[in-house]
Amino acid sequence: MRPDELFDLSAKVAIVTGGAGDIGRVYARALCEVGANVVLADVKAGAVNDAAAALRASGFSATSVTVDVTDAESTKVMAAAAIEAFGGIDILINNAAIMVDLPPFRLSNMPPEEWDRVMGVNVKGPLLCTQAVVPSMTERGGGRIINGLSAGAFMKMGGIYGVSKLALHALTASLASELGPLGINVNAIAPGLIESESGYASLPKDSPVRAELEMSIPGQKSGPPEDLVGTLLLLCSNAGSWINGQSISVDGGWIMRL
């Protein structure tokens, strides 16, 4: 295969959950730019419809669907919408997550309903979305699933967010083992400090905590969502066909797992 063919996703069909958010919109555009037909899925109907419309206005093949990733029937409707629009599903980006609206509690006094809310979106959501797309991917001979992880998964002070992302790390590996024989690769991207509206909402630009964290990063301290695109396309394309069950850190060397 020629180098210019390695990242070509022409005729592939990709679903991006959290498609109305900062990272979701960047991911969707990148997938469109290498030829994919993209379904943007989000619980925010108006915002996700607008995001898909913006892609179509740029000449790309994109549609939108409203989804509650914590509801199995809703994720099945999402998958059905992708199949109706484009004939099947090849790629799932589990990008939807609770990051900004986190419970203001420590784990030691976390109300059970708040625990369930975060874990429902951040862990149960990717599982349900995966279950919804596996039949179509299997029919098409395989596929790619990329989970949205975080550097917080590997930090002892990550709180409920870190716990949920570490659980997603484990889910990634388990699903990769289970689905690999079907030709479905499952991997994850673990970003560091992201320069975006949602990133700054969770950790403000002038926060002393952000400054302290940046001091511990040996390389690039932070980056915009666009800095995640190279890893995303690697994992979605023929270039990453031998990569399975991995959580790839994109964080300037913040997290180094030996």
N, C-alpha and C positions, 0 to 999 in steps of 0.2 A: 504494500500500500504506500502510495506517495505521501510525503509529509503534508501536502495541501489537502489530502483526503482524511487525515487522521481526526480532525475536529469537525468534519462535515456532518450535520444532522438533518440534511434534506429529507423531507417526507416523514421524519420522526414526529411523534406526538408527545408533548410534555405537559404535565400538570404542575403548577406552582401554587402551593397553598400559602396563605399569607400574602397573596398576590397584590394586595393594595398597599402593602407596607414598603418601606425604603428598600430593603434588600430584595423583597419579592419583585418589585418593579424592575430593578436592575437585572435580576436573574432572567426575568421574562424577556426583556429586550435583548439580552445577550443570546439567549436561545433562539429567538427569532432571527437575529443577525447571522446565525450559522445555519439557517434553513428550517428550523423546527416550526411546527404548528403548535401554538401554545394556548393552554387553558389556564386562565388566572382564576383562582378560587379563594374566596375570603368570606368571613362572616359579615363584613361591611358591604352590603349590596351596592349602594351608590358609588362608593370609592372604587370597588373592583370593576364595576361597569365602566367607569371613567378611565381606569388604567388600561383596560382592553381596547376601548375606543381610541385612546391615544396611539396605541400600537397600530391599529388598523389605519389610522390617519397617516401613519408613516409608511404605509404600504405593506405591513406585515400581516401574517395570518394568525389571528388571535381572537379568542372569545372569552367569556367570563361566566362564572357560576357562583351562586351563593352557597356556602357550606358551613356547617357547624362540625368541626372535626371531632368533637366529642360524641357525636351521634352517628351510630352505624348506618342508619337508613340514609342520613344526609350524605355520608361519604359514598354510598352506593349511587345516589342520585348524581353526585359529582362525576363518578366514573362513567355512568351512563351518558351524561352530557358530553363528555370527551369523545366517547365512542360514536355518539350520534353526529357530532360535529366533524370528526376527522377520521373515523373508522377504527380506532383502537387506541391503545396506550403503550408507549415505549419507555417513558421517563416520568418519575414522580419526584418532585422536590418537596420534602416535608419541611417547609419553612415557617409555617404558622406556629406562634409561641406566645406565651405570656412573659414579657420581660419588663415592661414599664409599670403595669398595674399589679405589682407584687404585694402580697399581704404584709402589713407593717408589724410583723411578729418574728420573734426568734423561733427556732425549731422547738425549743423546750416549752413554749406556750402557744404553739400554732393551733388554732381552732381546726377541728377535723374538716369542716366544710371548706376552709381556705386551702388546706392541703389537697383536698380532692379537686378543687378548682384548678390549681396550678398543674397538678399531676395529670388531670384530665386532658388539658390542652397539650402539655409539653411531652407527655409519654403515651397516654392512651390515644391521643390524636394521630400521631404517626403510625401507630399500630393499626388503627381502624382504616386509615387511608391506604396503608399497604395492603391490608386484606381486601379492600375494594378494588384495587388495580391488578392484583396478582392473576386473576383469571384471564384478563385480556393480554397481559404480558406473556403468560404461558402459551396462549394461542398463537402469539406472534413470534414465538421462539426465544423469548428472553426479554430483558429490560434492565433499567438502571433505577435505583432508588437512592436518593441522597438526603440524609437527615441533617437538619440544622442544629449543630451542637454549640458549644461555647467553651472558651478557656475556663469559665467558671466551673465547669464539670470537674476540673482537676485541682481545685483549690479548696483547702479545708474550711475556709470561711465563706463558702459560696451560698450558704443558706438554702432556702427552699428551691431557689432557681438552680443553684449548683447541683443539688440532689436530683432534681428532675432531669438535668442534662447528663449527669453521670448515669442515671437509669437509661436514658436514651442511647448513651454510648454502649451500654451492655446490650440493649435491644438491637442495636445495629449489628453487633457481632453475632448475636444469636440468629437474627434473620438472615444474615449472610450465609451462615452455616446451613440453614434450612432451605434457603431459596437458590443457593449457588448451583445445585444440580439441575435446576430448571432453567439455567442460563440467566438468572436475575442477580446482578451484583448489587450489594447494599453497602454503602459507605456513608461517611459523615464528614462535614466541614466544621471545624471548631475555630471560629474567629476570635481575635483579640478585641482591642478597643476600636469600635467602629465610629467613624465620623459621620453621623446622620442625626436626623431629628429624634428618632427613638433612642439612639445611642446616648445622645446628650441629655435626653429626658431621664434616663436611668442613672446616668453618671455625668453631671454637668461639666462643661468644658473647664470652668474655673474651680472645680471641686478639688480640695487638697487630697482627697482619696485618689482621684485620677492622677494627680501629680505624683503621688507616692507610688502608684502602680507603674507609671511610665518609667520611673527610676529603676525598676527591676527588669525592664525589657532591654536586652542588649542590642537589638536591631531597631528597625522601624517601629516607632512607638504606637502609631495608630494609622488607620487608613479608611478611605471611603468604601462603601459597598462594592464599588467597581474593582477593588483590589482582590475580591473573592472570585471574580469571574473566571480567571485562568484555572483555578482548582475545580470550579464547577464544570467547566467544559471538558477538562481532563476526565472527570469521573463519569460524565454523560456520554462520551464519545468513544470511538474505536481506540483512541490513544490510551484510554484507561481500561481496556478490556481485561487486563490481568490483575486489576486492583479490586479486591473484595474484602469486606469486613474491617476496613480501616477507618479510623477517625483522624483526619489530617488537620493539623493545627496551622492556621494562617494568622500569625500573631507576632512576628518579629523575634521569635525565640523566647517569648514569655514562658510558655509551657514546654519543657523538654522532658519527654518520657523515655527513659532508657530501657 
